[in-house]
Amino acid sequence: MAAPVVAPVVAPVVAPVAATLSTPQAAAFDHWLHDRLSRLYAGVLQEPLPESLRAVLETPRGQA
C-alpha cells in the first residue's frame, strides 16, 4: 500500500524584516527573499517524506 501524499507545509524561514522595520526597503527585501527562497526550494518542498523520516517525526518524544 502506497504511503499517502502529504501536502507540503510552507512556513517562513526567517521572521519578516518588515515586521520589525516598517520601511519600503524592508518590505521590498521581504518580497525578494520570499520569492527567491520559494524558487530555490519549491521542488524540495513538493517531495514526499521518506517513510523512515516520517516515522521518526511521528514518534512522540521519549518513546524513541
TAQUI-V954610 format. One record per residue. N is the residue number from 1. RES is the residue in one letter. PHI is phi as a letter, one per 30 degrees, with the letter a starting at -180 (none if undefined). OMEGA is omega in whole degrees, -180 to 180 (NA if undefined). D_FIRST is the distance of its C-alpha to the first C-alpha in whole Angstrom. Layout:
n: {N/N}
res: {RES/RES}
phi: {PHI/PHI}
omega: {OMEGA/OMEGA}
d_first: {D_FIRST/D_FIRST}
//
This chain:
n: {1/2/3/4/5/6/7/8/9/10/11/12/13/14/15/16/17/18/19/20/21/22/23/24/25/26/27/28/29/30/31/32/33/34/35/36/37/38/39/40/41/42/43/44/45/46/47/48/49/50/51/52/53/54/55/56/57/58/59/60/61/62/63/64}
res: {M/A/A/P/V/V/A/P/V/V/A/P/V/V/A/P/V/A/A/T/L/S/T/P/Q/A/A/A/F/D/H/W/L/H/D/R/L/S/R/L/Y/A/G/V/L/Q/E/P/L/P/E/S/L/R/A/V/L/E/T/P/R/G/Q/A}
phi: {none/d/d/d/d/c/d/d/c/c/b/d/d/b/d/e/d/d/d/c/b/c/b/e/d/d/d/d/d/e/d/d/d/d/d/d/d/d/d/d/c/e/d/d/d/d/d/d/d/d/e/d/d/d/d/d/d/d/d/d/e/i/c/d}
omega: {-178/178/179/178/-179/178/-180/176/180/-179/177/-180/179/176/-179/178/-178/178/-179/180/-178/177/176/179/180/178/178/178/178/-180/180/-178/179/180/-178/179/177/179/-177/-170/-178/-180/-180/-179/180/-177/178/177/173/-177/-180/178/178/180/179/-178/-178/179/178/179/179/180/-177/NA}
d_first: {0/4/7/9/12/15/18/21/24/27/30/33/34/37/40/41/45/46/45/48/50/51/52/51/51/48/46/46/45/42/41/42/39/37/37/37/34/32/32/32/29/27/25/24/23/21/18/15/16/14/12/15/18/16/16/20/20/19/21/24/27/29/26/25}
//
